[in-house]
Amino acid sequence: MDNRRRDFIKKAAISSAAVSFGGILPAFSAKSYGNIIGANKKINVAVMGVNKRGTALATNFAAQDYCQVAHICDVDSTAAERCISAVAEVTGARPKATPDLRKVLEDKSLDALIVSSPDHWHAPAALMALKADKHVYLEKPCSHSPAEGEILLEALKKYKKVVQVGNQRRSWPKVAEGIEALRSGVIGKPYFGKSWYTNNREPIGIGKEAPVPEWLDWELWQGPAPRKAFKDNYVHYNWHWFWHWGTGEALNNGTHMVDILRWGMDVGYPVKVSSNGGRYHYQDDWETPDTQVITMDFKEGFTMTWEGRSCNGHYVEGSSVGAIFYGDKGTLHITQGNGYHIYDLKGEKIKSVEDKEKIDPRNTASPAQQLDALHIYNFYDAIMNGTQLRSDLESSHMSTVLLQLGNIAQRVGHSLEVDPATGYILKDPEAMKHWSREYEPGWEMKV
């Protein structure tokens, strides 16, 4: 094994996997993650979308001796070249630059596709990969609309491949330990869960139609989305704030924390969802809320909230991101890192568990590379050995729908009554229009 890979993997395995968690995470132990170092069968992977987060994923996959990064798929030729060079620094070998995903998936030697493209591409790319007999590592959100998630679940049943979703905290050992403590009753019965994300994002201005840069294939960038003329404030990151391609801060960052709340409380869909907020801080082209509070009520008798502040980064509970559970005997706080705190009803801290590894949740590319290597190995282990996934598609779809319902409530301007068995919106045809999306002709998702 290359020394560069060995050093990376050893540090991840030793520092982050020193405990076992029984029923919540089967086979999650220091011994099993020690096998990362000795894995001797490679999988060939392609990485799609590498401007920021995708490059972090590509280099993380490349650092594992059981992975071979064969293709870098990006419609931005400069981003592709940067990523190829970064992978080469890790492995000494340069993957191919293959901008068109359809060409990538023609490679019979390819085992898996890693999807880190803009949100409107997530589900269509995953579906294309499944139909091409490839496994998928899919960054959150797993879909742009609830209907896309349903289509992916249908495809998963038909094509029977492995799909791991990028809710990486499900593989962080001390986070899992905190969830196990919660379920064991350490704070009694939890009845309220709060999650949040804060940042100080800059305005995006008023975009002007402009010539497409020579380094960008705008046609392929749009892919499944109905066509729009190129404007100078869309690419790269600002697409998040346009409903046509993005899903706002709720699905950009809220997904991680709401997934933790749903995991801890062990529930599915809610019975009622509301959302309040708007684009308050700047006057520009930003369409999604920069300030949003989504509230979800469940039939089991508790409530969850997510608070997003894109343009005021003041911390909540001492961090820019987190999740906290309130129970009848105490409080459990999942921190922004790999750790948790437990408090009694008087607010006295009775236990604190925190990894020494520093996490930067505002790093849009690689907030926790070594911990995320555990999630990558779980994906590999599921492919090779049928190991249970930490973040399977069905569970991730449920967490994604919670926030998609919040966005729908925001867009229609009223709360939603929801069927807890299916997640469907009840007696509200206007809201259900947002359950699915439109596609560019020829790009429709079909199983």
C-alpha positions in Angstrom: 0.0 0.0 0.0 1.2 3.5 -0.8 2.5 5.2 2.4 0.3 8.2 1.8 -2.8 6.0 1.9 -1.6 4.0 4.9 -1.0 7.1 7.0 -4.4 8.5 6.3 -6.3 5.2 6.9 -4.4 4.4 10.1 -5.2 7.8 11.6 -8.9 7.5 10.8 -9.2 3.9 12.1 -7.3 4.4 15.3 -8.5 7.8 16.4 -12.2 7.4 15.5 -13.2 3.7 16.0 -12.2 2.7 19.5 -15.6 1.5 20.7 -18.4 -0.9 19.8 -22.1 0.0 19.7 -24.1 -3.2 19.8 -27.5 -3.1 18.2 -27.5 0.4 16.7 -24.5 -0.1 14.5 -23.9 -3.8 13.8 -20.3 -4.8 13.6 -19.2 -1.3 14.4 -16.0 -1.8 16.2 -12.3 -1.0 16.3 -11.5 -4.5 15.0 -13.8 -4.1 12.0 -12.4 -0.7 11.1 -8.9 -2.1 11.5 -9.8 -4.1 8.5 -9.7 -0.9 6.5 -5.9 -1.1 6.6 -5.9 -4.6 5.3 -8.7 -4.5 2.7 -7.3 -6.3 -0.4 -10.1 -6.1 -3.0 -10.5 -2.9 -4.9 -13.6 -1.3 -6.3 -13.4 1.1 -9.2 -15.3 4.3 -8.7 -16.2 7.5 -10.6 -16.9 10.8 -8.9 -19.4 13.2 -10.3 -19.4 16.9 -9.4 -16.0 17.9 -8.0 -15.9 21.7 -7.6 -15.7 21.5 -3.8 -17.3 18.7 -1.8 -16.7 16.2 -4.7 -12.9 16.8 -4.6 -12.9 16.0 -0.9 -14.8 12.8 -1.6 -12.6 11.9 -4.5 -9.4 12.3 -2.5 -11.0 10.5 0.5 -12.0 7.5 -1.7 -8.6 7.6 -3.4 -6.9 7.4 0.0 -8.5 4.1 0.7 -6.4 1.2 -0.6 -9.6 -0.7 -1.5 -10.7 2.0 -4.0 -9.5 3.1 -7.4 -10.8 6.4 -8.7 -11.1 5.7 -12.4 -13.2 8.7 -13.7 -13.7 12.3 -12.7 -17.0 13.5 -14.1 -17.5 17.3 -14.1 -18.8 19.8 -16.7 -16.3 22.4 -15.4 -13.0 21.4 -17.0 -11.0 23.5 -14.5 -12.6 21.8 -11.5 -12.1 18.4 -13.1 -8.4 19.1 -13.6 -7.9 20.4 -10.0 -9.6 17.2 -8.7 -7.5 14.9 -11.0 -4.4 16.5 -9.7 -5.5 16.2 -6.1 -6.2 12.5 -6.6 -2.8 12.0 -8.3 -1.1 13.5 -5.2 -2.7 10.8 -3.1 -2.3 7.8 -5.4 0.3 8.8 -8.0 -2.2 8.0 -10.8 -4.4 10.3 -12.7 -8.1 9.3 -13.3 -9.8 10.0 -16.6 -11.6 13.3 -17.2 -15.0 12.2 -18.5 -17.5 15.1 -18.4 -20.6 13.2 -19.6 -22.0 10.9 -17.0 -23.5 8.7 -19.8 -20.0 8.0 -21.1 -18.8 7.2 -17.5 -21.5 4.6 -17.0 -20.6 2.8 -20.2 -17.4 1.7 -18.4 -18.0 -2.0 -17.7 -15.2 -2.1 -15.1 -16.8 0.6 -13.0 -18.3 -0.6 -9.7 -19.7 2.5 -8.2 -20.6 6.2 -8.8 -20.1 8.9 -6.2 -22.6 11.7 -6.7 -21.7 15.1 -5.4 -23.2 17.2 -8.1 -25.9 20.0 -7.7 -29.1 18.8 -6.1 -31.1 18.6 -9.3 -28.7 16.0 -10.5 -28.6 13.8 -7.4 -31.6 11.4 -8.0 -31.3 11.3 -11.8 -27.6 10.5 -11.7 -28.2 7.8 -9.0 -31.0 6.3 -11.1 -28.8 6.2 -14.2 -26.1 4.5 -12.2 -28.4 1.8 -10.8 -29.8 1.1 -14.3 -26.1 0.7 -15.5 -25.6 -1.9 -12.7 -23.4 0.4 -10.5 -23.5 0.9 -6.8 -24.0 4.5 -5.6 -22.6 6.7 -2.9 -25.1 9.6 -2.9 -24.5 12.9 -1.2 -27.5 14.4 0.6 -30.1 15.4 -0.2 -30.9 12.1 -1.9 -33.5 13.9 -4.1 -34.7 17.3 -5.3 -38.4 16.4 -4.7 -40.1 13.7 -2.7 -41.3 12.0 -5.9 -37.7 11.5 -7.0 -36.9 9.7 -3.7 -39.8 7.4 -4.3 -38.5 6.6 -7.8 -35.1 5.8 -6.4 -36.6 3.4 -3.9 -38.5 1.7 -6.7 -35.2 1.4 -8.7 -33.4 0.1 -5.6 -35.8 -2.8 -5.3 -35.5 -3.5 -9.0 -31.8 -3.3 -9.5 -30.7 -4.5 -6.1 -27.5 -2.5 -5.7 -26.0 -0.7 -2.7 -26.9 2.9 -2.2 -25.2 4.7 0.7 -26.4 8.3 1.4 -24.0 10.9 2.7 -25.4 11.4 6.2 -21.9 10.7 7.5 -22.6 11.4 11.1 -24.4 8.0 11.2 -20.9 6.5 11.0 -19.3 8.8 13.6 -18.6 6.6 16.6 -19.3 9.0 19.5 -22.4 10.4 17.8 -23.7 6.8 17.6 -22.8 6.3 21.2 -24.9 9.3 22.1 -27.9 8.0 20.2 -27.6 4.7 21.9 -27.5 6.5 25.3 -30.6 8.4 24.3 -32.5 5.3 23.3 -31.4 3.5 26.5 -33.4 6.2 28.5 -30.5 8.4 29.8 -32.8 11.5 29.6 -36.0 9.6 30.1 -38.7 10.1 27.4 -37.5 12.6 24.8 -40.4 14.9 23.6 -38.7 17.8 21.8 -35.8 17.8 19.4 -34.2 21.0 18.2 -31.6 21.3 15.4 -29.9 24.2 13.7 -27.4 25.6 11.2 -26.0 29.1 11.2 -23.6 31.0 8.8 -22.7 34.4 7.5 -23.3 34.0 3.7 -22.7 37.0 1.4 -25.3 38.3 -1.0 -25.4 36.9 -4.5 -26.4 40.1 -6.3 -28.7 40.5 -9.3 -27.6 38.2 -12.1 -27.1 39.2 -15.7 -27.3 37.0 -18.7 -23.8 36.4 -19.9 -21.9 34.2 -22.3 -21.2 30.7 -20.9 -17.6 30.5 -19.8 -15.4 28.4 -22.1 -14.6 26.0 -19.2 -18.3 25.1 -18.6 -20.7 22.8 -20.4 -23.9 24.6 -19.5 -26.1 22.1 -21.3 -24.7 19.2 -19.3 -24.7 21.2 -16.1 -28.5 21.7 -16.5 -29.0 18.0 -17.4 -32.4 17.0 -16.2 -33.6 20.5 -15.3 -35.7 22.5 -17.8 -33.4 24.9 -19.7 -32.6 28.4 -18.5 -30.3 31.0 -20.0 -26.9 31.3 -18.2 -26.5 34.1 -15.7 -23.3 35.2 -14.0 -24.5 34.5 -10.4 -25.6 30.8 -10.8 -22.3 28.8 -10.8 -20.9 27.4 -8.7 -22.4 27.5 -5.2 -25.3 30.0 -5.6 -27.5 27.4 -7.4 -28.4 26.2 -3.9 -30.6 29.3 -3.4 -32.7 28.9 -6.6 -35.7 26.5 -6.4 -35.1 25.4 -10.0 -31.9 23.6 -9.1 -31.4 23.8 -5.3 -33.3 23.1 -2.1 -32.1 25.9 0.1 -30.3 25.7 3.4 -32.9 23.2 4.7 -31.7 20.4 2.4 -28.2 21.8 2.1 -27.4 21.6 5.8 -30.6 20.9 7.7 -30.7 17.3 6.4 -27.8 16.2 8.5 -29.2 17.4 11.8 -32.8 16.5 11.2 -31.6 13.0 10.3 -30.0 12.8 13.7 -33.2 13.9 15.4 -35.3 11.3 13.5 -32.6 8.6 14.2 -32.6 9.3 17.9 -36.4 9.4 18.2 -36.8 6.4 16.0 -39.7 7.8 13.9 -40.8 8.0 10.3 -43.1 10.7 8.9 -44.9 13.5 10.8 -48.5 14.4 11.0 -48.1 18.1 10.7 -45.4 20.4 9.2 -45.1 24.2 9.2 -42.4 26.6 8.1 -41.8 30.3 8.8 -39.2 32.6 7.4 -38.0 34.3 4.2 -35.2 36.0 2.4 -34.7 38.8 4.8 -31.0 39.9 4.9 -30.3 41.1 1.4 -32.3 42.2 -1.7 -30.9 40.0 -4.5 -31.8 37.0 -6.6 -31.7 34.5 -3.7 -35.1 32.7 -3.7 -35.0 30.2 -0.9 -35.2 31.4 2.8 -32.1 32.7 4.4 -34.0 32.5 7.7 -36.3 29.5 8.3 -37.8 27.6 11.2 -39.4 24.2 10.3 -41.6 22.5 12.9 -42.6 18.8 12.6 -45.2 17.2 14.9 -45.4 13.4 15.3 -48.2 11.0 16.3 -45.9 9.5 18.9 -46.3 12.7 20.9 -43.3 14.9 20.3 -42.0 17.7 18.1 -38.9 18.5 16.1 -37.6 21.8 14.8 -34.9 22.9 12.5 -33.6 26.5 12.5 -31.6 27.8 9.6 -29.9 31.2 9.6 -27.8 31.6 6.5 -26.9 35.3 7.1 -26.5 35.5 10.9 -23.9 33.1 12.2 -24.5 33.6 15.9 -24.0 30.2 17.6 -26.7 28.1 19.3 -25.6 26.0 22.3 -22.0 27.1 21.5 -21.8 25.8 18.0 -22.9 26.7 14.4 -24.6 23.4 13.9 -26.0 20.7 16.2 -29.0 18.7 17.5 -30.4 18.6 21.0 -33.0 16.3 22.6 -35.1 17.4 25.6 -36.6 14.7 27.8 -38.5 14.4 31.0 -35.3 13.5 32.9 -32.7 15.6 31.2 -31.2 16.8 27.9 -28.8 15.3 25.4 -26.8 17.5 23.0 -25.2 16.1 19.9 -22.4 18.6 19.2 -21.1 19.9 15.9 -18.3 17.3 16.2 -18.0 13.7 17.0 -19.4 14.0 20.6 -22.3 14.6 22.9 -23.2 16.2 26.3 -25.8 15.0 28.8 -27.5 17.4 31.3 -29.9 16.9 34.2 -33.1 18.8 34.6 -31.3 21.5 36.5 -28.9 22.1 33.6 -25.9 20.5 35.3 -23.6 18.7 32.9 -23.4 15.0 34.0 -21.4 13.6 31.1 -19.4 15.0 28.2 -17.9 12.9 25.4 -15.9 14.6 22.7 -13.5 13.4 20.0 -10.2 15.2 19.9 -10.5 15.4 16.1 -11.5 19.0 15.2 -14.6 19.5 13.0 -15.3 22.6 10.9 -19.0 22.4 10.0 -18.8 25.6 7.9 -16.2 24.0 5.6 -18.3 23.3 2.5 -15.8 20.8 1.1 -14.4 18.6 3.9 -15.5 19.3 7.4 -14.5 15.8 8.8 -12.4 13.8 6.3 -11.0 11.2 8.7 -14.4 10.4 10.2 -16.1 10.3 6.8 -13.6 7.6 5.9 -15.6 5.3 8.2 -18.7 6.0 6.2 -16.9 5.2 3.0 -15.6 1.9 4.4 -19.2 1.0 5.4 -20.2 1.5 1.8 -17.3 -0.7 0.6 -18.1 -3.4 3.3 -21.8 -3.4 2.2 -20.8 -4.0 -1.4 -18.2 -6.8 -0.6 -19.8 -8.4 2.4 -23.4 -7.4 2.6 -22.8 -5.4 5.8 -25.7 -3.2 6.9 -25.5 0.3 5.7 -25.3 3.2 8.2 -27.4 5.5 6.0 -29.5 3.4 3.6 -31.7 5.0 1.0 -35.1 4.3 2.7 -34.1 5.9 6.0 -32.4 8.8 4.2 -35.5 9.4 2.0 -37.6 9.8 5.2 -35.3 12.3 6.7 -35.1 14.2 3.3 -38.9 14.3 3.0 -39.2 15.9 6.4 -37.4 19.0 5.2 -38.9 18.9 1.7 -42.3 19.1 3.4 -40.9 22.1 5.3 -39.9 23.8 2.1 -43.3 23.0 0.5 -45.1 24.6 3.6 -42.8 27.6 3.1 -43.7 27.9 -0.6 -47.5 27.6 -0.2 -47.6 29.8 2.9 -49.4 27.5 5.3 -48.9 24.4 7.5 -49.4 20.9 6.0 -51.4 17.9 7.4 -49.4 14.8 6.6 -50.2 11.0 6.4 -47.7 9.5 8.9 -47.8 6.2 7.0 -46.6 7.6 3.6 -45.5 11.2 4.2 -48.1 12.4 1.6 -49.7 15.8 2.1 -53.4 15.4 2.9 -56.3 17.3 1.2 -54.1 20.0 -0.3 -53.7 19.8 -4.1 -51.8 23.1 -4.2 -49.1 21.8 -1.9 -49.0 18.4 -3.7 -48.0 20.2 -6.9 -44.6 20.5 -5.3 -44.3 16.8 -4.6 -42.6 16.3 -8.0 -40.7 18.4 -10.4 -40.5 19.1 -14.1 -37.8 17.7 -16.4 -36.2 18.7 -19.6 -37.7 16.5 -22.3 -35.8 13.3 -22.7 -34.4 13.5 -19.1 -37.4 12.2 -17.2 -36.7 9.7 -14.5 -38.0 6.3 -15.5 -37.2 3.0 -13.7 
